[in-house]
Amino acid sequence: MSDAGRLWMLADLATPWCLHVAVTLGIADHLAAGATDIDSLAAASRSDRESLQRVLRHLVSKGVFDEPAPGRFALNDTARGLLDPAAKHGMDLDAFGGRMANAWNGLLQTVRTGSPAYPAIFGQSFWDDLRDNPRIAESFDALMGPGHGAPDPNVLPSGDWDSVRTVVDVGGGTGSMLAEVLRAHPGVKGTLVDLPATVARSAAVFRDAGVEGRVTTIGQSFFDPLPAGADLYLVKNVLADWPDREALALLQRCGEAARPAGRVVVLGGVSPDDAGVPSPALLMMVLVGGKDRTLSEFRALARAAGLDVRATGRQASGRYLVECAPDRQR
């Protein structure tokens, strides 16, 4: 293949959009339920027969779905991945997946301006959009949830839980991580802090984990003062959502609340210096202006927030952890 041919393959948008359409129409689910001919699939998905067939045949040509006979389709190993709830939440154009897909239209604007393009595309900021559109927010929460398994509750690089009696999960969504931490440590109580509409959806998570009696939920921005005096402040999959100014403000709030003896643990968004260049996190750049940071970059940010990095480690999954404590000199 020529260099020009390779470039055109890299620039092809047909396949990802066809995948998004197939997920949004529930094609994999309809096939799994027994609707295999194009007429049945079109009826089940309320689609135009010819247009749907052309989309599916494109995906067949790319190895997604099989067409064992003309006009009859089947799942293959690749297509079965579309039955995964995470694929549905992440690719459904009628839910949060549509926001992510369409946000790429703003990449050029973000590169030119250095600012997230989300407001120009959707008319308001990412976070305001989640606040004002419950269905989008619910699919976002589901995508950010535990996925294939429960989150790993081993969040302390030092492994020292003896002094931990209270945990605040900062920006913890609907509480899947906090629920697992509390289940793994029966003597610990927890507080979930996130926006009001998000924490309102946490009750079932804590009830299913059997920890609802040890949890307090607080609906607020984590840029406001946090509940003070806890032993551990957990910041999971949050820091990379923000540019430096907001990330600094978040860490400052954690440091203020953790004084004098609490700890702050960051999971996600920080990588060790020897891991090379951090992920470009292009989608987060377009959505909210966020970014991943090296440990050295994070250490400087933490120091400005009045925190010292005390330990680092990895969970069994390989997720990198950074443990901080308030600077005793301040």
C-alpha angles and dihedrals in degrees: 000000000000123000089250090053091052091050092052090050091052091048095048111124097175097086099050092045091048089051091051090050093049091051093045091052092047093235095157090051092049090050091049089051092055105264101129109148118081094245092055092044092050092049094046093049095038090237139141106267099222096042092048092049091053091051092049093047090053089053091047088055088055094049097261111122126354129245104208092174131013109285094004120105136192141187119257128186093277094047092050086068087069088068089067111107090226090058090050095050093043098046107030106117091204091058137037090309088069091055091052093047095048093043089072087073086074099054094102092050091049092050091048096046106024089230130109112267096210096101092053092051101040102024097246141042122288093252094046089050091055090048094051100040112056095186092053090046093050093051090047090052090049092050091049092047129097097291112187096003147001117291116261107260093201095102102145115087089202092050088221107143096151093095096041116100100143131041128188115200104207113208088354097161112213092346106258093140095043091049091057093046091053093045091052093047110041094184094059128092123205144206123203116208120191139115115308097251091050099049088046087069094052100082095088092048093056093040093052090050091050093235102104091115092062099048135090119190124207121190108210145103114279087226087072120078111293127223104283132225102031120143096230134026113196120204109184124175091342110097095064089057092072141060119239098274094055094037089055091050091051093050090047090055090050092048093049092051095044096055130151105010109355127111134225120213121193119200117187131012096058126086131184117265093243092057091082127232112359120247110282088229089202096174092054089048091056096040102043111349092256129148145182119251138208118240090255091052091047092046090057091048092048092048090053087052093053096258131123122209105237105170144001132198147146135253120229088265090058095253110152119236129199120194120200137181132197114274104255090208091069 
